[in-house]
Amino acid sequence: MLAIWFFLSFIGPELKLPDATLRLSPFYYYGTPLLHGLQVWSVVGVVAVAAIALGLGTLRFARKDIGV
């Protein structure tokens, strides 16, 4: 997941990805809360993406490593 976030924040602007897509990366917000204030809906979006990734990782782990 970290590789996807890295791709979105550092390579995404060069590929001219939409701003809504770039906002999915937590690296997008590095330093900006100090400059522009906390954008609540953007943070909620990042937390939602992280929760989905955590849920998918948990399901995958349970099936692959624990479930025989």
PDB file of N, H, CA, C and O in Angstrom:
ATOM      1  N   MET A   1       0.829  -1.191   0.000  1.00  0.00           N
ATOM      2  CA  MET A   1       0.000   0.000   0.000  1.00  0.00           C
ATOM      3  C   MET A   1       0.869   1.249   0.000  1.00  0.00           C
ATOM      4  O   MET A   1       0.530   2.258  -0.617  1.00  0.00           O
ATOM      5  N   LEU A   2       1.984   1.166   0.694  1.00  0.00           N
ATOM      6  H   LEU A   2       2.260   0.346   1.196  1.00  0.00           H
ATOM      7  CA  LEU A   2       2.889   2.311   0.746  1.00  0.00           C
ATOM      8  C   LEU A   2       3.409   2.655  -0.646  1.00  0.00           C
ATOM      9  O   LEU A   2       3.575   3.828  -0.978  1.00  0.00           O
ATOM     10  N   ALA A   3       3.663   1.636  -1.454  1.00  0.00           N
ATOM     11  H   ALA A   3       3.528   0.682  -1.183  1.00  0.00           H
ATOM     12  CA  ALA A   3       4.148   1.874  -2.818  1.00  0.00           C
ATOM     13  C   ALA A   3       3.085   2.596  -3.654  1.00  0.00           C
ATOM     14  O   ALA A   3       3.413   3.456  -4.471  1.00  0.00           O
ATOM     15  N   ILE A   4       1.830   2.246  -3.451  1.00  0.00           N
ATOM     16  H   ILE A   4       1.563   1.546  -2.787  1.00  0.00           H
ATOM     17  CA  ILE A   4       0.751   2.912  -4.190  1.00  0.00           C
ATOM     18  C   ILE A   4       0.657   4.378  -3.771  1.00  0.00           C
ATOM     19  O   ILE A   4       0.515   5.261  -4.618  1.00  0.00           O
ATOM     20  N   TRP A   5       0.737   4.635  -2.465  1.00  0.00           N
ATOM     21  H   TRP A   5       0.852   3.918  -1.777  1.00  0.00           H
ATOM     22  CA  TRP A   5       0.679   6.018  -1.987  1.00  0.00           C
ATOM     23  C   TRP A   5       1.873   6.813  -2.497  1.00  0.00           C
ATOM     24  O   TRP A   5       1.731   7.975  -2.880  1.00  0.00           O
ATOM     25  N   PHE A   6       3.042   6.193  -2.502  1.00  0.00           N
ATOM     26  H   PHE A   6       3.157   5.249  -2.191  1.00  0.00           H
ATOM     27  CA  PHE A   6       4.234   6.862  -3.024  1.00  0.00           C
ATOM     28  C   PHE A   6       4.038   7.198  -4.502  1.00  0.00           C
ATOM     29  O   PHE A   6       4.335   8.309  -4.941  1.00  0.00           O
ATOM     30  N   PHE A   7       3.533   6.226  -5.262  1.00  0.00           N
ATOM     31  H   PHE A   7       3.291   5.323  -4.905  1.00  0.00           H
ATOM     32  CA  PHE A   7       3.278   6.435  -6.685  1.00  0.00           C
ATOM     33  C   PHE A   7       2.308   7.596  -6.891  1.00  0.00           C
ATOM     34  O   PHE A   7       2.537   8.461  -7.737  1.00  0.00           O
ATOM     35  N   LEU A   8       1.228   7.611  -6.119  1.00  0.00           N
ATOM     36  H   LEU A   8       1.042   6.909  -5.431  1.00  0.00           H
ATOM     37  CA  LEU A   8       0.224   8.662  -6.281  1.00  0.00           C
ATOM     38  C   LEU A   8       0.787  10.046  -5.986  1.00  0.00           C
ATOM     39  O   LEU A   8       0.491  11.003  -6.703  1.00  0.00           O
ATOM     40  N   SER A   9       1.597  10.159  -4.934  1.00  0.00           N
ATOM     41  H   SER A   9       1.837   9.382  -4.352  1.00  0.00           H
ATOM     42  CA  SER A   9       2.030  11.488  -4.528  1.00  0.00           C
ATOM     43  C   SER A   9       3.231  12.008  -5.293  1.00  0.00           C
ATOM     44  O   SER A   9       3.344  13.217  -5.492  1.00  0.00           O
ATOM     45  N   PHE A  10       4.132  11.141  -5.730  1.00  0.00           N
ATOM     46  H   PHE A  10       4.040  10.158  -5.569  1.00  0.00           H
ATOM     47  CA  PHE A  10       5.348  11.630  -6.370  1.00  0.00           C
ATOM     48  C   PHE A  10       5.357  11.469  -7.888  1.00  0.00           C
ATOM     49  O   PHE A  10       5.966  12.279  -8.586  1.00  0.00           O
ATOM     50  N   ILE A  11       4.707  10.461  -8.400  1.00  0.00           N
ATOM     51  H   ILE A  11       4.212   9.802  -7.833  1.00  0.00           H
ATOM     52  CA  ILE A  11       4.700  10.233  -9.840  1.00  0.00           C
ATOM     53  C   ILE A  11       3.372  10.674 -10.454  1.00  0.00           C
ATOM     54  O   ILE A  11       3.310  10.996 -11.640  1.00  0.00           O
ATOM     55  N   GLY A  12       2.323  10.687  -9.652  1.00  0.00           N
ATOM     56  H   GLY A  12       2.374  10.425  -8.688  1.00  0.00           H
ATOM     57  CA  GLY A  12       0.998  11.074 -10.137  1.00  0.00           C
ATOM     58  C   GLY A  12       0.925  12.438 -10.785  1.00  0.00           C
ATOM     59  O   GLY A  12       0.292  12.567 -11.833  1.00  0.00           O
ATOM     60  N   PRO A  13       1.551  13.486 -10.207  1.00  0.00           N
ATOM     61  CA  PRO A  13       1.488  14.798 -10.854  1.00  0.00           C
ATOM     62  C   PRO A  13       2.138  14.814 -12.241  1.00  0.00           C
ATOM     63  O   PRO A  13       1.684  15.530 -13.133  1.00  0.00           O
ATOM     64  N   GLU A  14       3.188  14.033 -12.416  1.00  0.00           N
ATOM     65  H   GLU A  14       3.557  13.452 -11.691  1.00  0.00           H
ATOM     66  CA  GLU A  14       3.837  13.964 -13.731  1.00  0.00           C
ATOM     67  C   GLU A  14       2.938  13.290 -14.764  1.00  0.00           C
ATOM     68  O   GLU A  14       3.001  13.596 -15.954  1.00  0.00           O
ATOM     69  N   LEU A  15       2.097  12.362 -14.287  1.00  0.00           N
ATOM     70  H   LEU A  15       2.045  12.113 -13.320  1.00  0.00           H
ATOM     71  CA  LEU A  15       1.164  11.685 -15.182  1.00  0.00           C
ATOM     72  C   LEU A  15      -0.129  12.466 -15.351  1.00  0.00           C
ATOM     73  O   LEU A  15      -1.043  12.037 -16.057  1.00  0.00           O
ATOM     74  N   LYS A  16      -0.193  13.626 -14.689  1.00  0.00           N
ATOM     75  H   LYS A  16       0.549  13.974 -14.116  1.00  0.00           H
ATOM     76  CA  LYS A  16      -1.363  14.513 -14.739  1.00  0.00           C
ATOM     77  C   LYS A  16      -2.630  13.811 -14.256  1.00  0.00           C
ATOM     78  O   LYS A  16      -3.695  13.919 -14.865  1.00  0.00           O
ATOM     79  N   LEU A  17      -2.483  13.086 -13.138  1.00  0.00           N
ATOM     80  H   LEU A  17      -1.619  12.999 -12.644  1.00  0.00           H
ATOM     81  CA  LEU A  17      -3.651  12.457 -12.520  1.00  0.00           C
ATOM     82  C   LEU A  17      -4.530  13.542 -11.907  1.00  0.00           C
ATOM     83  O   LEU A  17      -4.022  14.592 -11.515  1.00  0.00           O
ATOM     84  N   PRO A  18      -5.829  13.311 -11.819  1.00  0.00           N
ATOM     85  CA  PRO A  18      -6.724  14.318 -11.229  1.00  0.00           C
ATOM     86  C   PRO A  18      -6.381  14.586  -9.755  1.00  0.00           C
ATOM     87  O   PRO A  18      -5.845  13.723  -9.060  1.00  0.00           O
ATOM     88  N   ASP A  19      -6.697  15.780  -9.308  1.00  0.00           N
ATOM     89  H   ASP A  19      -7.133  16.481  -9.873  1.00  0.00           H
ATOM     90  CA  ASP A  19      -6.398  16.169  -7.933  1.00  0.00           C
ATOM     91  C   ASP A  19      -7.101  15.268  -6.925  1.00  0.00           C
ATOM     92  O   ASP A  19      -6.553  14.998  -5.856  1.00  0.00           O
ATOM     93  N   ALA A  20      -8.296  14.802  -7.244  1.00  0.00           N
ATOM     94  H   ALA A  20      -8.742  15.021  -8.112  1.00  0.00           H
ATOM     95  CA  ALA A  20      -9.027  13.906  -6.333  1.00  0.00           C
ATOM     96  C   ALA A  20      -8.261  12.609  -6.136  1.00  0.00           C
ATOM     97  O   ALA A  20      -8.289  12.044  -5.043  1.00  0.00           O
ATOM     98  N   THR A  21      -7.588  12.131  -7.152  1.00  0.00           N
ATOM     99  H   THR A  21      -7.565  12.590  -8.040  1.00  0.00           H
ATOM    100  CA  THR A  21      -6.788  10.910  -7.035  1.00  0.00           C
ATOM    101  C   THR A  21      -5.549  11.164  -6.196  1.00  0.00           C
ATOM    102  O   THR A  21      -5.174  10.321  -5.380  1.00  0.00           O
ATOM    103  N   LEU A  22      -4.915  12.295  -6.378  1.00  0.00           N
ATOM    104  H   LEU A  22      -5.220  12.980  -7.041  1.00  0.00           H
ATOM    105  CA  LEU A  22      -3.711  12.622  -5.615  1.00  0.00           C
ATOM    106  C   LEU A  22      -4.013  12.770  -4.127  1.00  0.00           C
ATOM    107  O   LEU A  22      -3.154  12.498  -3.289  1.00  0.00           O
ATOM    108  N   ARG A  23      -5.215  13.195  -3.802  1.00  0.00           N
ATOM    109  H   ARG A  23      -5.913  13.416  -4.483  1.00  0.00           H
ATOM    110  CA  ARG A  23      -5.587  13.391  -2.399  1.00  0.00           C
ATOM    111  C   ARG A  23      -5.768  12.075  -1.638  1.00  0.00           C
ATOM    112  O   ARG A  23      -5.918  12.101  -0.416  1.00  0.00           O
ATOM    113  N   LEU A  24      -5.757  10.938  -2.315  1.00  0.00           N
ATOM    114  H   LEU A  24      -5.635  10.917  -3.307  1.00  0.00           H
ATOM    115  CA  LEU A  24      -5.874   9.642  -1.635  1.00  0.00           C
ATOM    116  C   LEU A  24      -4.588   9.252  -0.912  1.00  0.00           C
ATOM    117  O   LEU A  24      -4.600   8.352  -0.072  1.00  0.00           O
ATOM    118  N   SER A  25      -3.502   9.907  -1.222  1.00  0.00           N
ATOM    119  H   SER A  25      -3.492  10.638  -1.904  1.00  0.00           H
ATOM    120  CA  SER A  25      -2.219   9.592  -0.602  1.00  0.00           C
ATOM    121  C   SER A  25      -1.999  10.449   0.638  1.00  0.00           C
ATOM    122  O   SER A  25      -2.211  11.661   0.590  1.00  0.00           O
ATOM    123  N   PRO A  26      -1.575   9.838   1.757  1.00  0.00           N
ATOM    124  CA  PRO A  26      -1.279  10.653   2.939  1.00  0.00           C
ATOM    125  C   PRO A  26      -0.071  11.561   2.731  1.00  0.00           C
ATOM    126  O   PRO A  26       0.061  12.570   3.422  1.00  0.00           O
ATOM    127  N   PHE A  27       0.808  11.224   1.797  1.00  0.00           N
ATOM    128  H   PHE A  27       0.700  10.403   1.235  1.00  0.00           H
ATOM    129  CA  PHE A  27       1.964  12.064   1.510  1.00  0.00           C
ATOM    130  C   PHE A  27       1.546  13.397   0.883  1.00  0.00           C
ATOM    131  O   PHE A  27       2.295  14.371   0.946  1.00  0.00           O
ATOM    132  N   TYR A  28       0.388  13.442   0.297  1.00  0.00           N
ATOM    133  H   TYR A  28      -0.221  12.650   0.246  1.00  0.00           H
ATOM    134  CA  TYR A  28      -0.134  14.668  -0.306  1.00  0.00           C
ATOM    135  C   TYR A  28      -0.300  15.750   0.764  1.00  0.00           C
ATOM    136  O   TYR A  28      -0.133  16.936   0.478  1.00  0.00           O
ATOM    137  N   TYR A  29      -0.624  15.352   1.972  1.00  0.00           N
ATOM    138  H   TYR A  29      -0.760  14.389   2.204  1.00  0.00           H
ATOM    139  CA  TYR A  29      -0.936  16.289   3.044  1.00  0.00           C
ATOM    140  C   TYR A  29       0.266  16.648   3.899  1.00  0.00           C
ATOM    141  O   TYR A  29       0.122  17.396   4.866  1.00  0.00           O
ATOM    142  N   TYR A  30       1.426  16.148   3.579  1.00  0.00           N
ATOM    143  H   TYR A  30       1.543  15.541   2.793  1.00  0.00           H
ATOM    144  CA  TYR A  30       2.616  16.422   4.394  1.00  0.00           C
ATOM    145  C   TYR A  30       2.917  17.912   4.400  1.00  0.00           C
ATOM    146  O   TYR A  30       3.256  18.489   3.367  1.00  0.00           O
ATOM    147  N   GLY A  31       2.794  18.524   5.554  1.00  0.00           N
ATOM    148  H   GLY A  31       2.518  18.055   6.393  1.00  0.00           H
ATOM    149  CA  GLY A  31       3.072  19.941   5.711  1.00  0.00           C
ATOM    150  C   GLY A  31       1.906  20.864   5.428  1.00  0.00           C
ATOM    151  O   GLY A  31       1.921  22.009   5.880  1.00  0.00           O
ATOM    152  N   THR A  32       0.903  20.422   4.706  1.00  0.00           N
ATOM    153  H   THR A  32       0.890  19.492   4.339  1.00  0.00           H
ATOM    154  CA  THR A  32      -0.186  21.333   4.360  1.00  0.00           C
ATOM    155  C   THR A  32      -1.125  21.666   5.516  1.00  0.00           C
ATOM    156  O   THR A  32      -1.689  22.760   5.511  1.00  0.00           O
ATOM    157  N   PRO A  33      -1.334  20.791   6.514  1.00  0.00           N
ATOM    158  CA  PRO A  33      -2.195  21.238   7.621  1.00  0.00           C
ATOM    159  C   PRO A  33      -1.638  22.460   8.345  1.00  0.00           C
ATOM    160  O   PRO A  33      -2.402  23.271   8.868  1.00  0.00           O
ATOM    161  N   LEU A  34      -0.325  22.598   8.378  1.00  0.00           N
ATOM    162  H   LEU A  34       0.296  21.939   7.953  1.00  0.00           H
ATOM    163  CA  LEU A  34       0.256  23.768   9.023  1.00  0.00           C
ATOM    164  C   LEU A  34       0.042  25.027   8.191  1.00  0.00           C
ATOM    165  O   LEU A  34      -0.059  26.126   8.738  1.00  0.00           O
ATOM    166  N   LEU A  35      -0.027  24.873   6.890  1.00  0.00           N
ATOM    167  H   LEU A  35       0.055  23.981   6.446  1.00  0.00           H
ATOM    168  CA  LEU A  35      -0.180  26.030   6.011  1.00  0.00           C
ATOM    169  C   LEU A  35      -1.635  26.407   5.764  1.00  0.00           C
ATOM    170  O   LEU A  35      -1.982  27.588   5.752  1.00  0.00           O
ATOM    171  N   HIS A  36      -2.486  25.399   5.566  1.00  0.00           N
ATOM    172  H   HIS A  36      -2.204  24.440   5.575  1.00  0.00           H
ATOM    173  CA  HIS A  36      -3.861  25.656   5.125  1.00  0.00           C
ATOM    174  C   HIS A  36      -4.921  25.166   6.102  1.00  0.00           C
ATOM    175  O   HIS A  36      -6.112  25.313   5.828  1.00  0.00           O
ATOM    176  N   GLY A  37      -4.534  24.601   7.211  1.00  0.00           N
ATOM    177  H   GLY A  37      -3.566  24.481   7.434  1.00  0.00           H
ATOM    178  CA  GLY A  37      -5.502  24.041   8.141  1.00  0.00           C
ATOM    179  C   GLY A  37      -5.864  22.613   7.759  1.00  0.00           C
ATOM    180  O   GLY A  37      -5.584  22.169   6.646  1.00  0.00           O
ATOM    181  N   LEU A  38      -6.476  21.910   8.672  1.00  0.00           N
ATOM    182  H   LEU A  38      -6.704  22.270   9.577  1.00  0.00           H
ATOM    183  CA  LEU A  38      -6.846  20.519   8.460  1.00  0.00           C
ATOM    184  C   LEU A  38      -8.109  20.438   7.612  1.00  0.00           C
ATOM    185  O   LEU A  38      -9.131  21.032   7.955  1.00  0.00           O
ATOM    186  N   GLN A  39      -8.038  19.706   6.514  1.00  0.00           N
ATOM    187  H   GLN A  39      -7.208  19.223   6.236  1.00  0.00           H
ATOM    188  CA  GLN A  39      -9.192  19.508   5.642  1.00  0.00           C
ATOM    189  C   GLN A  39      -9.873  18.213   6.066  1.00  0.00           C
ATOM    190  O   GLN A  39      -9.411  17.121   5.736  1.00  0.00           O
ATOM    191  N   VAL A  40     -10.967  18.343   6.792  1.00  0.00           N
ATOM    192  H   VAL A  40     -11.342  19.230   7.059  1.00  0.00           H
ATOM    193  CA  VAL A  40     -11.606  17.202   7.442  1.00  0.00           C
ATOM    194  C   VAL A  40     -12.029  16.131   6.440  1.00  0.00           C
ATOM    195  O   VAL A  40     -11.766  14.950   6.669  1.00  0.00           O
ATOM    196  N   TRP A  41     -12.667  16.501   5.355  1.00  0.00           N
ATOM    197  H   TRP A  41     -12.881  17.460   5.169  1.00  0.00           H
ATOM    198  CA  TRP A  41     -13.162  15.489   4.412  1.00  0.00           C
ATOM    199  C   TRP A  41     -12.026  14.771   3.713  1.00  0.00           C
ATOM    200  O   TRP A  41     -12.152  13.593   3.379  1.00  0.00           O
ATOM    201  N   SER A  42     -10.936  15.449   3.491  1.00  0.00           N
ATOM    202  H   SER A  42     -10.833  16.406   3.763  1.00  0.00           H
ATOM    203  CA  SER A  42      -9.776  14.799   2.883  1.00  0.00           C
ATOM    204  C   SER A  42      -9.170  13.773   3.838  1.00  0.00           C
ATOM    205  O   SER A  42      -8.776  12.684   3.422  1.00  0.00           O
ATOM    206  N   VAL A  43      -9.101  14.125   5.102  1.00  0.00           N
ATOM    207  H   VAL A  43      -9.421  15.010   5.440  1.00  0.00           H
ATOM    208  CA  VAL A  43      -8.562  13.200   6.101  1.00  0.00           C
ATOM    209  C   VAL A  43      -9.497  12.000   6.257  1.00  0.00           C
ATOM    210  O   VAL A  43      -9.031  10.868   6.395  1.00  0.00           O
ATOM    211  N   VAL A  44     -10.788  12.234   6.237  1.00  0.00           N
ATOM    212  H   VAL A  44     -11.166  13.153   6.124  1.00  0.00           H
ATOM    213  CA  VAL A  44     -11.757  11.137   6.313  1.00  0.00           C
ATOM    214  C   VAL A  44     -11.571  10.192   5.123  1.00  0.00           C
ATOM    215  O   VAL A  44     -11.653   8.973   5.280  1.00  0.00           O
ATOM    216  N   GLY A  45     -11.323  10.741   3.951  1.00  0.00           N
ATOM    217  H   GLY A  45     -11.255  11.731   3.823  1.00  0.00           H
ATOM    218  CA  GLY A  45     -11.083   9.912   2.769  1.00  0.00           C
ATOM    219  C   GLY A  45      -9.837   9.053   2.910  1.00  0.00           C
ATOM    220  O   GLY A  45      -9.856   7.873   2.559  1.00  0.00           O
ATOM    221  N   VAL A  46      -8.756   9.627   3.418  1.00  0.00           N
ATOM    222  H   VAL A  46      -8.739  10.585   3.703  1.00  0.00           H
ATOM    223  CA  VAL A  46      -7.513   8.869   3.610  1.00  0.00           C
ATOM    224  C   VAL A  46      -7.720   7.783   4.664  1.00  0.00           C
ATOM    225  O   VAL A  46      -7.236   6.663   4.497  1.00  0.00           O
ATOM    226  N   VAL A  47      -8.427   8.097   5.740  1.00  0.00           N
ATOM    227  H   VAL A  47      -8.819   9.006   5.876  1.00  0.00           H
ATOM    228  CA  VAL A  47      -8.701   7.100   6.774  1.00  0.00           C
ATOM    229  C   VAL A  47      -9.572   5.978   6.213  1.00  0.00           C
ATOM    230  O   VAL A  47      -9.366   4.814   6.554  1.00  0.00           O
ATOM    231  N   ALA A  48     -10.524   6.303   5.372  1.00  0.00           N
ATOM    232  H   ALA A  48     -10.692   7.249   5.094  1.00  0.00           H
ATOM    233  CA  ALA A  48     -11.373   5.275   4.756  1.00  0.00           C
ATOM    234  C   ALA A  48     -10.557   4.353   3.851  1.00  0.00           C
ATOM    235  O   ALA A  48     -10.737   3.136   3.884  1.00  0.00           O
ATOM    236  N   VAL A  49      -9.669   4.921   3.052  1.00  0.00           N
ATOM    237  H   VAL A  49      -9.523   5.910   3.025  1.00  0.00           H
ATOM    238  CA  VAL A  49      -8.815   4.108   2.185  1.00  0.00           C
ATOM    239  C   VAL A  49      -7.912   3.215   3.026  1.00  0.00           C
ATOM    240  O   VAL A  49      -7.719   2.045   2.695  1.00  0.00           O
ATOM    241  N   ALA A  50      -7.361   3.749   4.103  1.00  0.00           N
ATOM    242  H   ALA A  50      -7.518   4.700   4.371  1.00  0.00           H
ATOM    243  CA  ALA A  50      -6.502   2.956   4.991  1.00  0.00           C
ATOM    244  C   ALA A  50      -7.292   1.844   5.684  1.00  0.00           C
ATOM    245  O   ALA A  50      -6.782   0.735   5.848  1.00  0.00           O
ATOM    246  N   ALA A  51      -8.517   2.128   6.088  1.00  0.00           N
ATOM    247  H   ALA A  51      -8.931   3.028   5.954  1.00  0.00           H
ATOM    248  CA  ALA A  51      -9.348   1.108   6.734  1.00  0.00           C
ATOM    249  C   ALA A  51      -9.695  -0.012   5.759  1.00  0.00           C
ATOM    250  O   ALA A  51      -9.690  -1.184   6.136  1.00  0.00           O
ATOM    251  N   ILE A  52      -9.992   0.332   4.529  1.00  0.00           N
ATOM    252  H   ILE A  52      -9.997   1.284   4.223  1.00  0.00           H
ATOM    253  CA  ILE A  52     -10.288  -0.689   3.519  1.00  0.00           C
ATOM    254  C   ILE A  52      -9.057  -1.546   3.267  1.00  0.00           C
ATOM    255  O   ILE A  52      -9.158  -2.769   3.164  1.00  0.00           O
ATOM    256  N   ALA A  53      -7.893  -0.910   3.167  1.00  0.00           N
ATOM    257  H   ALA A  53      -7.811   0.083   3.251  1.00  0.00           H
ATOM    258  CA  ALA A  53      -6.647  -1.660   2.948  1.00  0.00           C
ATOM    259  C   ALA A  53      -6.351  -2.575   4.136  1.00  0.00           C
ATOM    260  O   ALA A  53      -5.912  -3.709   3.948  1.00  0.00           O
ATOM    261  N   LEU A  54      -6.585  -2.098   5.341  1.00  0.00           N
ATOM    262  H   LEU A  54      -6.941  -1.176   5.494  1.00  0.00           H
ATOM    263  CA  LEU A  54      -6.369  -2.917   6.529  1.00  0.00           C
ATOM    264  C   LEU A  54      -7.329  -4.090   6.556  1.00  0.00           C
ATOM    265  O   LEU A  54      -6.930  -5.206   6.889  1.00  0.00           O
ATOM    266  N   GLY A  55      -8.581  -3.859   6.213  1.00  0.00           N
ATOM    267  H   GLY A  55      -8.905  -2.953   5.943  1.00  0.00           H
ATOM    268  CA  GLY A  55      -9.565  -4.936   6.173  1.00  0.00           C
ATOM    269  C   GLY A  55      -9.217  -5.994   5.137  1.00  0.00           C
ATOM    270  O   GLY A  55      -9.297  -7.191   5.414  1.00  0.00           O
ATOM    271  N   LEU A  56      -8.830  -5.553   3.938  1.00  0.00           N
ATOM    272  H   LEU A  56      -8.766  -4.581   3.712  1.00  0.00           H
ATOM    273  CA  LEU A  56      -8.441  -6.506   2.900  1.00  0.00           C
ATOM    274  C   LEU A  56      -7.196  -7.291   3.294  1.00  0.00           C
ATOM    275  O   LEU A  56      -7.102  -8.490   3.032  1.00  0.00           O
ATOM    276  N   GLY A  57      -6.242  -6.612   3.923  1.00  0.00           N
ATOM    277  H   GLY A  57      -6.318  -5.638   4.136  1.00  0.00           H
ATOM    278  CA  GLY A  57      -5.036  -7.290   4.399  1.00  0.00           C
ATOM    279  C   GLY A  57      -5.345  -8.313   5.474  1.00  0.00           C
ATOM    280  O   GLY A  57      -4.747  -9.389   5.499  1.00  0.00           O
ATOM    281  N   THR A  58      -6.269  -7.993   6.360  1.00  0.00           N
ATOM    282  H   THR A  58      -6.755  -7.119   6.340  1.00  0.00           H
ATOM    283  CA  THR A  58      -6.661  -8.918   7.417  1.00  0.00           C
ATOM    284  C   THR A  58      -7.339 -10.148   6.833  1.00  0.00           C
ATOM    285  O   THR A  58      -7.049 -11.273   7.239  1.00  0.00           O
ATOM    286  N   LEU A  59      -8.232  -9.938   5.892  1.00  0.00           N
ATOM    287  H   LEU A  59      -8.468  -9.023   5.562  1.00  0.00           H
ATOM    288  CA  LEU A  59      -8.899 -11.079   5.247  1.00  0.00           C
ATOM    289  C   LEU A  59      -7.902 -11.954   4.505  1.00  0.00           C
ATOM    290  O   LEU A  59      -7.969 -13.181   4.578  1.00  0.00           O
ATOM    291  N   ARG A  60      -6.996 -11.336   3.805  1.00  0.00           N
ATOM    292  H   ARG A  60      -6.942 -10.339   3.745  1.00  0.00           H
ATOM    293  CA  ARG A  60      -5.995 -12.084   3.044  1.00  0.00           C
ATOM    294  C   ARG A  60      -5.087 -12.869   3.982  1.00  0.00           C
ATOM    295  O   ARG A  60      -4.757 -14.022   3.703  1.00  0.00           O
ATOM    296  N   PHE A  61      -4.680 -12.256   5.090  1.00  0.00           N
ATOM    297  H   PHE A  61      -4.949 -11.319   5.316  1.00  0.00           H
ATOM    298  CA  PHE A  61      -3.820 -12.924   6.060  1.00  0.00           C
ATOM    299  C   PHE A  61      -4.536 -14.127   6.671  1.00  0.00           C
ATOM    300  O   PHE A  61      -3.950 -15.200   6.814  1.00  0.00           O
ATOM    301  N   ALA A  62      -5.804 -13.942   7.028  1.00  0.00           N
ATOM    302  H   ALA A  62      -6.281 -13.070   6.912  1.00  0.00           H
ATOM    303  CA  ALA A  62      -6.560 -15.032   7.658  1.00  0.00           C
ATOM    304  C   ALA A  62      -6.719 -16.214   6.706  1.00  0.00           C
ATOM    305  O   ALA A  62      -6.645 -17.365   7.136  1.00  0.00           O
ATOM    306  N   ARG A  63      -6.930 -15.954   5.455  1.00  0.00           N
ATOM    307  H   ARG A  63      -6.990 -15.019   5.106  1.00  0.00           H
ATOM    308  CA  ARG A  63      -7.097 -17.039   4.475  1.00  0.00           C
ATOM    309  C   ARG A  63      -5.782 -17.708   4.107  1.00  0.00           C
ATOM    310  O   ARG A  63      -5.719 -18.927   3.952  1.00  0.00           O
ATOM    311  N   LYS A  64      -4.752 -16.921   3.972  1.00  0.00           N
ATOM    312  H   LYS A  64      -4.803 -15.930   4.099  1.00  0.00           H
ATOM    313  CA  LYS A  64      -3.474 -17.425   3.462  1.00  0.00           C
ATOM    314  C   LYS A  64      -2.620 -18.057   4.555  1.00  0.00           C
ATOM    315  O   LYS A  64      -2.097 -19.154   4.362  1.00  0.00           O
ATOM    316  N   ASP A  65      -2.466 -17.387   5.705  1.00  0.00           N
ATOM    317  H   ASP A  65      -2.891 -16.495   5.862  1.00  0.00           H
ATOM    318  CA  ASP A  65      -1.516 -17.821   6.711  1.00  0.00           C
ATOM    319  C   ASP A  65      -2.122 -18.678   7.814  1.00  0.00           C
ATOM    320  O   ASP A  65      -1.489 -19.628   8.274  1.00  0.00           O
ATOM    321  N   ILE A  66      -3.323 -18.359   8.240  1.00  0.00           N
ATOM    322  H   ILE A  66      -3.836 -17.587   7.867  1.00  0.00           H
ATOM    323  CA  ILE A  66      -3.909 -19.073   9.363  1.00  0.00           C
ATOM    324  C   ILE A  66      -4.830 -20.188   8.865  1.00  0.00           C
ATOM    325  O   ILE A  66      -4.745 -21.324   9.331  1.00  0.00           O
ATOM    326  N   GLY A  67      -5.697 -19.860   7.930  1.00  0.00           N
ATOM    327  H   GLY A  67      -5.765 -18.936   7.551  1.00  0.00           H
ATOM    328  CA  GLY A  67      -6.634 -20.862   7.406  1.00  0.00           C
ATOM    329  C   GLY A  67      -5.908 -21.887   6.561  1.00  0.00           C
ATOM    330  O   GLY A  67      -5.154 -21.542   5.651  1.00  0.00           O
ATOM    331  N   VAL A  68      -6.143 -23.143   6.869  1.00  0.00           N
ATOM    332  H   VAL A  68      -6.756 -23.423   7.608  1.00  0.00           H
ATOM    333  CA  VAL A  68      -5.467 -24.211   6.120  1.00  0.00           C
ATOM    334  C   VAL A  68      -6.428 -24.835   5.136  1.00  0.00           C
ATOM    335  O   VAL A  68      -6.056 -25.754   4.406  1.00  0.00           O
TER     336      VAL A  68
END
